[in-house]
């Protein structure tokens, strides 16, 4: 299964803008906050694995 690392670069209402950190890319991904851990803030590092986001401590 694929495994991706992201950082929350912005929060816009019910959506968060995520940027991949495991590759060199400037593109962001718009994700509904309902799919993300409730504790996220800008700068939170996330791991996407097995169709689930979790916070990287």
PDB file of N, CA, C and O in Angstrom:
ATOM      1  N   UNK A   1       0.854  -1.178   0.000  1.00  0.00           N
ATOM      2  CA  UNK A   1       0.000   0.000   0.000  1.00  0.00           C
ATOM      3  C   UNK A   1       0.896   1.235   0.000  1.00  0.00           C
ATOM      4  O   UNK A   1       2.005   1.213   0.533  1.00  0.00           O
ATOM      5  N   UNK A   2       0.404   2.298  -0.598  1.00  0.00           N
ATOM      6  CA  UNK A   2       1.172   3.536  -0.677  1.00  0.00           C
ATOM      7  C   UNK A   2       1.187   4.261   0.659  1.00  0.00           C
ATOM      8  O   UNK A   2       0.273   4.144   1.476  1.00  0.00           O
ATOM      9  N   UNK A   3       2.260   5.011   0.844  1.00  0.00           N
ATOM     10  CA  UNK A   3       2.473   5.754   2.086  1.00  0.00           C
ATOM     11  C   UNK A   3       2.986   7.138   1.695  1.00  0.00           C
ATOM     12  O   UNK A   3       3.996   7.250   1.000  1.00  0.00           O
ATOM     13  N   UNK A   4       2.297   8.191   2.136  1.00  0.00           N
ATOM     14  CA  UNK A   4       2.666   9.553   1.779  1.00  0.00           C
ATOM     15  C   UNK A   4       2.760  10.407   3.034  1.00  0.00           C
ATOM     16  O   UNK A   4       2.026  10.194   4.000  1.00  0.00           O
ATOM     17  N   UNK A   5       3.663  11.370   3.011  1.00  0.00           N
ATOM     18  CA  UNK A   5       3.794  12.317   4.120  1.00  0.00           C
ATOM     19  C   UNK A   5       3.388  13.697   3.638  1.00  0.00           C
ATOM     20  O   UNK A   5       3.741  14.113   2.534  1.00  0.00           O
ATOM     21  N   UNK A   6       2.633  14.409   4.487  1.00  0.00           N
ATOM     22  CA  UNK A   6       2.129  15.740   4.162  1.00  0.00           C
ATOM     23  C   UNK A   6       2.382  16.683   5.326  1.00  0.00           C
ATOM     24  O   UNK A   6       2.639  16.265   6.455  1.00  0.00           O
ATOM     25  N   UNK A   7       2.300  17.986   5.010  1.00  0.00           N
ATOM     26  CA  UNK A   7       2.263  19.016   6.040  1.00  0.00           C
ATOM     27  C   UNK A   7       1.055  19.896   5.745  1.00  0.00           C
ATOM     28  O   UNK A   7       0.770  20.206   4.589  1.00  0.00           O
ATOM     29  N   UNK A   8       0.350  20.293   6.794  1.00  0.00           N
ATOM     30  CA  UNK A   8      -0.808  21.171   6.633  1.00  0.00           C
ATOM     31  C   UNK A   8      -0.269  22.579   6.398  1.00  0.00           C
ATOM     32  O   UNK A   8       0.362  23.161   7.281  1.00  0.00           O
ATOM     33  N   UNK A   9      -0.517  23.128   5.205  1.00  0.00           N
ATOM     34  CA  UNK A   9      -0.013  24.465   4.883  1.00  0.00           C
ATOM     35  C   UNK A   9      -1.085  25.531   5.034  1.00  0.00           C
ATOM     36  O   UNK A   9      -0.775  26.723   5.033  1.00  0.00           O
ATOM     37  N   UNK A  10      -2.338  25.124   5.163  1.00  0.00           N
ATOM     38  CA  UNK A  10      -3.407  26.086   5.352  1.00  0.00           C
ATOM     39  C   UNK A  10      -4.712  25.401   5.697  1.00  0.00           C
ATOM     40  O   UNK A  10      -4.955  24.254   5.322  1.00  0.00           O
ATOM     41  N   UNK A  11      -5.548  26.131   6.421  1.00  0.00           N
ATOM     42  CA  UNK A  11      -6.879  25.634   6.763  1.00  0.00           C
ATOM     43  C   UNK A  11      -7.875  26.669   6.279  1.00  0.00           C
ATOM     44  O   UNK A  11      -7.763  27.856   6.586  1.00  0.00           O
ATOM     45  N   UNK A  12      -8.853  26.198   5.516  1.00  0.00           N
ATOM     46  CA  UNK A  12      -9.844  27.084   4.899  1.00  0.00           C
ATOM     47  C   UNK A  12     -11.234  26.531   5.199  1.00  0.00           C
ATOM     48  O   UNK A  12     -11.796  25.774   4.406  1.00  0.00           O
ATOM     49  N   UNK A  13     -11.783  26.914   6.349  1.00  0.00           N
ATOM     50  CA  UNK A  13     -13.110  26.421   6.720  1.00  0.00           C
ATOM     51  C   UNK A  13     -13.105  24.923   6.957  1.00  0.00           C
ATOM     52  O   UNK A  13     -12.415  24.425   7.847  1.00  0.00           O
ATOM     53  N   UNK A  14     -13.881  24.211   6.153  1.00  0.00           N
ATOM     54  CA  UNK A  14     -14.008  22.757   6.308  1.00  0.00           C
ATOM     55  C   UNK A  14     -12.953  21.977   5.539  1.00  0.00           C
ATOM     56  O   UNK A  14     -13.027  20.751   5.451  1.00  0.00           O
ATOM     57  N   UNK A  15     -11.974  22.678   4.981  1.00  0.00           N
ATOM     58  CA  UNK A  15     -10.947  22.027   4.167  1.00  0.00           C
ATOM     59  C   UNK A  15      -9.554  22.410   4.632  1.00  0.00           C
ATOM     60  O   UNK A  15      -9.350  23.474   5.217  1.00  0.00           O
ATOM     61  N   UNK A  16      -8.593  21.526   4.362  1.00  0.00           N
ATOM     62  CA  UNK A  16      -7.195  21.799   4.673  1.00  0.00           C
ATOM     63  C   UNK A  16      -6.377  21.616   3.399  1.00  0.00           C
ATOM     64  O   UNK A  16      -6.655  20.734   2.587  1.00  0.00           O
ATOM     65  N   UNK A  17      -5.375  22.456   3.242  1.00  0.00           N
ATOM     66  CA  UNK A  17      -4.456  22.363   2.108  1.00  0.00           C
ATOM     67  C   UNK A  17      -3.224  21.600   2.588  1.00  0.00           C
ATOM     68  O   UNK A  17      -2.544  22.027   3.521  1.00  0.00           O
ATOM     69  N   UNK A  18      -2.944  20.474   1.945  1.00  0.00           N
ATOM     70  CA  UNK A  18      -1.817  19.630   2.325  1.00  0.00           C
ATOM     71  C   UNK A  18      -0.762  19.653   1.237  1.00  0.00           C
ATOM     72  O   UNK A  18      -1.081  19.667   0.048  1.00  0.00           O
ATOM     73  N   UNK A  19       0.510  19.658   1.655  1.00  0.00           N
ATOM     74  CA  UNK A  19       1.625  19.624   0.720  1.00  0.00           C
ATOM     75  C   UNK A  19       2.468  18.395   1.018  1.00  0.00           C
ATOM     76  O   UNK A  19       2.804  18.133   2.172  1.00  0.00           O
ATOM     77  N   UNK A  20       2.813  17.635  -0.031  1.00  0.00           N
ATOM     78  CA  UNK A  20       3.651  16.444   0.153  1.00  0.00           C
ATOM     79  C   UNK A  20       5.044  16.859   0.600  1.00  0.00           C
ATOM     80  O   UNK A  20       5.608  17.822   0.082  1.00  0.00           O
ATOM     81  N   UNK A  21       5.593  16.134   1.558  1.00  0.00           N
ATOM     82  CA  UNK A  21       6.948  16.421   2.030  1.00  0.00           C
ATOM     83  C   UNK A  21       7.922  15.314   1.665  1.00  0.00           C
ATOM     84  O   UNK A  21       9.130  15.481   1.833  1.00  0.00           O
ATOM     85  N   UNK A  22       7.425  14.189   1.171  1.00  0.00           N
ATOM     86  CA  UNK A  22       8.311  13.081   0.829  1.00  0.00           C
ATOM     87  C   UNK A  22       8.805  13.164  -0.620  1.00  0.00           C
ATOM     88  O   UNK A  22       9.610  12.335  -1.044  1.00  0.00           O
ATOM     89  N   UNK A  23       8.332  14.153  -1.376  1.00  0.00           N
ATOM     90  CA  UNK A  23       8.816  14.417  -2.726  1.00  0.00           C
ATOM     91  C   UNK A  23       8.958  15.926  -2.890  1.00  0.00           C
ATOM     92  O   UNK A  23       8.437  16.699  -2.085  1.00  0.00           O
ATOM     93  N   UNK A  24       9.672  16.341  -3.944  1.00  0.00           N
ATOM     94  CA  UNK A  24       9.842  17.771  -4.211  1.00  0.00           C
ATOM     95  C   UNK A  24       8.701  18.236  -5.107  1.00  0.00           C
ATOM     96  O   UNK A  24       8.742  18.043  -6.322  1.00  0.00           O
ATOM     97  N   UNK A  25       7.681  18.850  -4.506  1.00  0.00           N
ATOM     98  CA  UNK A  25       6.512  19.319  -5.239  1.00  0.00           C
ATOM     99  C   UNK A  25       5.955  20.562  -4.565  1.00  0.00           C
ATOM    100  O   UNK A  25       5.953  20.662  -3.338  1.00  0.00           O
ATOM    101  N   UNK A  26       5.483  21.508  -5.366  1.00  0.00           N
ATOM    102  CA  UNK A  26       4.875  22.727  -4.842  1.00  0.00           C
ATOM    103  C   UNK A  26       3.350  22.636  -4.833  1.00  0.00           C
ATOM    104  O   UNK A  26       2.683  23.521  -4.297  1.00  0.00           O
ATOM    105  N   UNK A  27       2.795  21.582  -5.417  1.00  0.00           N
ATOM    106  CA  UNK A  27       1.343  21.424  -5.481  1.00  0.00           C
ATOM    107  C   UNK A  27       0.774  21.097  -4.110  1.00  0.00           C
ATOM    108  O   UNK A  27       1.425  20.455  -3.286  1.00  0.00           O
ATOM    109  N   UNK A  28      -0.455  21.550  -3.881  1.00  0.00           N
ATOM    110  CA  UNK A  28      -1.153  21.210  -2.649  1.00  0.00           C
ATOM    111  C   UNK A  28      -2.380  20.381  -2.971  1.00  0.00           C
ATOM    112  O   UNK A  28      -2.889  20.399  -4.092  1.00  0.00           O
ATOM    113  N   UNK A  29      -2.839  19.665  -1.980  1.00  0.00           N
ATOM    114  CA  UNK A  29      -4.010  18.801  -2.104  1.00  0.00           C
ATOM    115  C   UNK A  29      -5.070  19.331  -1.147  1.00  0.00           C
ATOM    116  O   UNK A  29      -4.780  19.571   0.025  1.00  0.00           O
ATOM    117  N   UNK A  30      -6.281  19.513  -1.627  1.00  0.00           N
ATOM    118  CA  UNK A  30      -7.385  19.988  -0.809  1.00  0.00           C
ATOM    119  C   UNK A  30      -8.127  18.779  -0.241  1.00  0.00           C
ATOM    120  O   UNK A  30      -8.620  17.937  -0.991  1.00  0.00           O
ATOM    121  N   UNK A  31      -8.202  18.699   1.092  1.00  0.00           N
ATOM    122  CA  UNK A  31      -8.809  17.543   1.768  1.00  0.00           C
ATOM    123  C   UNK A  31      -9.833  18.040   2.775  1.00  0.00           C
ATOM    124  O   UNK A  31      -9.576  18.992   3.512  1.00  0.00           O
ATOM    125  N   UNK A  32     -10.987  17.401   2.806  1.00  0.00           N
ATOM    126  CA  UNK A  32     -12.019  17.747   3.788  1.00  0.00           C
ATOM    127  C   UNK A  32     -11.488  17.461   5.189  1.00  0.00           C
ATOM    128  O   UNK A  32     -10.908  16.405   5.439  1.00  0.00           O
ATOM    129  N   UNK A  33     -11.692  18.406   6.093  1.00  0.00           N
ATOM    130  CA  UNK A  33     -11.200  18.250   7.471  1.00  0.00           C
ATOM    131  C   UNK A  33     -11.848  17.078   8.182  1.00  0.00           C
ATOM    132  O   UNK A  33     -11.277  16.549   9.135  1.00  0.00           O
ATOM    133  N   UNK A  34     -13.019  16.661   7.746  1.00  0.00           N
ATOM    134  CA  UNK A  34     -13.690  15.510   8.351  1.00  0.00           C
ATOM    135  C   UNK A  34     -12.865  14.231   8.167  1.00  0.00           C
ATOM    136  O   UNK A  34     -13.037  13.277   8.925  1.00  0.00           O
ATOM    137  N   UNK A  35     -11.980  14.200   7.179  1.00  0.00           N
ATOM    138  CA  UNK A  35     -11.142  13.030   6.928  1.00  0.00           C
ATOM    139  C   UNK A  35      -9.820  13.075   7.691  1.00  0.00           C
ATOM    140  O   UNK A  35      -9.057  12.109   7.680  1.00  0.00           O
ATOM    141  N   UNK A  36      -9.552  14.205   8.354  1.00  0.00           N
ATOM    142  CA  UNK A  36      -8.280  14.414   9.040  1.00  0.00           C
ATOM    143  C   UNK A  36      -8.473  14.364  10.554  1.00  0.00           C
ATOM    144  O   UNK A  36      -9.589  14.541  11.043  1.00  0.00           O
ATOM    145  N   UNK A  37      -7.386  14.124  11.301  1.00  0.00           N
ATOM    146  CA  UNK A  37      -7.501  14.168  12.768  1.00  0.00           C
ATOM    147  C   UNK A  37      -7.994  15.542  13.223  1.00  0.00           C
ATOM    148  O   UNK A  37      -7.622  16.558  12.636  1.00  0.00           O
ATOM    149  N   UNK A  38      -8.806  15.577  14.236  1.00  0.00           N
ATOM    150  CA  UNK A  38      -9.417  16.821  14.715  1.00  0.00           C
ATOM    151  C   UNK A  38      -8.385  17.814  15.249  1.00  0.00           C
ATOM    152  O   UNK A  38      -8.650  19.016  15.261  1.00  0.00           O
ATOM    153  N   UNK A  39      -7.227  17.351  15.687  1.00  0.00           N
ATOM    154  CA  UNK A  39      -6.233  18.202  16.339  1.00  0.00           C
ATOM    155  C   UNK A  39      -5.353  18.976  15.375  1.00  0.00           C
ATOM    156  O   UNK A  39      -4.459  19.690  15.829  1.00  0.00           O
ATOM    157  N   UNK A  40      -5.559  18.872  14.072  1.00  0.00           N
ATOM    158  CA  UNK A  40      -4.629  19.507  13.140  1.00  0.00           C
ATOM    159  C   UNK A  40      -4.669  21.025  13.222  1.00  0.00           C
ATOM    160  O   UNK A  40      -5.714  21.626  13.475  1.00  0.00           O
ATOM    161  N   UNK A  41      -3.514  21.625  13.004  1.00  0.00           N
ATOM    162  CA  UNK A  41      -3.340  23.071  12.849  1.00  0.00           C
ATOM    163  C   UNK A  41      -2.327  23.250  11.722  1.00  0.00           C
ATOM    164  O   UNK A  41      -1.718  22.281  11.271  1.00  0.00           O
ATOM    165  N   UNK A  42      -2.150  24.483  11.271  1.00  0.00           N
ATOM    166  CA  UNK A  42      -1.139  24.720  10.246  1.00  0.00           C
ATOM    167  C   UNK A  42       0.219  24.283  10.773  1.00  0.00           C
ATOM    168  O   UNK A  42       0.591  24.607  11.901  1.00  0.00           O
ATOM    169  N   UNK A  43       0.952  23.551   9.955  1.00  0.00           N
ATOM    170  CA  UNK A  43       2.264  23.042  10.358  1.00  0.00           C
ATOM    171  C   UNK A  43       2.249  21.608  10.851  1.00  0.00           C
ATOM    172  O   UNK A  43       3.312  21.022  11.053  1.00  0.00           O
ATOM    173  N   UNK A  44       1.072  21.024  11.051  1.00  0.00           N
ATOM    174  CA  UNK A  44       0.975  19.637  11.502  1.00  0.00           C
ATOM    175  C   UNK A  44       1.474  18.707  10.399  1.00  0.00           C
ATOM    176  O   UNK A  44       1.113  18.867   9.233  1.00  0.00           O
ATOM    177  N   UNK A  45       2.298  17.745  10.770  1.00  0.00           N
ATOM    178  CA  UNK A  45       2.790  16.742   9.816  1.00  0.00           C
ATOM    179  C   UNK A  45       1.862  15.530   9.868  1.00  0.00           C
ATOM    180  O   UNK A  45       1.504  15.052  10.944  1.00  0.00           O
ATOM    181  N   UNK A  46       1.478  15.043   8.688  1.00  0.00           N
ATOM    182  CA  UNK A  46       0.537  13.923   8.589  1.00  0.00           C
ATOM    183  C   UNK A  46       1.128  12.778   7.780  1.00  0.00           C
ATOM    184  O   UNK A  46       1.952  12.980   6.888  1.00  0.00           O
ATOM    185  N   UNK A  47       0.689  11.584   8.111  1.00  0.00           N
ATOM    186  CA  UNK A  47       1.025  10.387   7.357  1.00  0.00           C
ATOM    187  C   UNK A  47      -0.266   9.834   6.774  1.00  0.00           C
ATOM    188  O   UNK A  47      -1.256   9.671   7.488  1.00  0.00           O
ATOM    189  N   UNK A  48      -0.255   9.547   5.482  1.00  0.00           N
ATOM    190  CA  UNK A  48      -1.409   8.922   4.825  1.00  0.00           C
ATOM    191  C   UNK A  48      -1.015   7.494   4.489  1.00  0.00           C
ATOM    192  O   UNK A  48      -0.106   7.256   3.695  1.00  0.00           O
ATOM    193  N   UNK A  49      -1.706   6.556   5.099  1.00  0.00           N
ATOM    194  CA  UNK A  49      -1.412   5.140   4.897  1.00  0.00           C
ATOM    195  C   UNK A  49      -2.691   4.343   5.123  1.00  0.00           C
ATOM    196  O   UNK A  49      -3.436   4.603   6.068  1.00  0.00           O
ATOM    197  N   UNK A  50      -2.938   3.382   4.258  1.00  0.00           N
ATOM    198  CA  UNK A  50      -4.125   2.540   4.351  1.00  0.00           C
ATOM    199  C   UNK A  50      -5.412   3.375   4.369  1.00  0.00           C
ATOM    200  O   UNK A  50      -6.338   3.099   5.132  1.00  0.00           O
ATOM    201  N   UNK A  51      -5.448   4.400   3.510  1.00  0.00           N
ATOM    202  CA  UNK A  51      -6.626   5.260   3.331  1.00  0.00           C
ATOM    203  C   UNK A  51      -7.009   5.999   4.612  1.00  0.00           C
ATOM    204  O   UNK A  51      -8.189   6.254   4.856  1.00  0.00           O
ATOM    205  N   UNK A  52      -6.010   6.344   5.431  1.00  0.00           N
ATOM    206  CA  UNK A  52      -6.244   7.030   6.692  1.00  0.00           C
ATOM    207  C   UNK A  52      -5.105   8.002   6.983  1.00  0.00           C
ATOM    208  O   UNK A  52      -3.937   7.698   6.744  1.00  0.00           O
ATOM    209  N   UNK A  53      -5.463   9.178   7.502  1.00  0.00           N
ATOM    210  CA  UNK A  53      -4.468  10.176   7.896  1.00  0.00           C
ATOM    211  C   UNK A  53      -4.216  10.080   9.389  1.00  0.00           C
ATOM    212  O   UNK A  53      -5.147   9.928  10.180  1.00  0.00           O
ATOM    213  N   UNK A  54      -2.932  10.170   9.771  1.00  0.00           N
ATOM    214  CA  UNK A  54      -2.574  10.199  11.188  1.00  0.00           C
ATOM    215  C   UNK A  54      -1.478  11.248  11.379  1.00  0.00           C
ATOM    216  O   UNK A  54      -0.736  11.570  10.451  1.00  0.00           O
ATOM    217  N   UNK A  55      -1.395  11.768  12.593  1.00  0.00           N
ATOM    218  CA  UNK A  55      -0.402  12.789  12.913  1.00  0.00           C
ATOM    219  C   UNK A  55       0.947  12.132  13.165  1.00  0.00           C
ATOM    220  O   UNK A  55       1.047  11.128  13.871  1.00  0.00           O
ATOM    221  N   UNK A  56       1.985  12.720  12.571  1.00  0.00           N
ATOM    222  CA  UNK A  56       3.355  12.262  12.819  1.00  0.00           C
ATOM    223  C   UNK A  56       3.883  13.055  14.000  1.00  0.00           C
ATOM    224  O   UNK A  56       3.924  14.285  13.956  1.00  0.00           O
ATOM    225  N   UNK A  57       4.275  12.382  15.028  1.00  0.00           N
ATOM    226  CA  UNK A  57       4.770  13.053  16.249  1.00  0.00           C
ATOM    227  C   UNK A  57       6.249  13.330  16.143  1.00  0.00           C
ATOM    228  O   UNK A  57       6.841  13.886  17.068  1.00  0.00           O
TER     229      UNK A  57
END
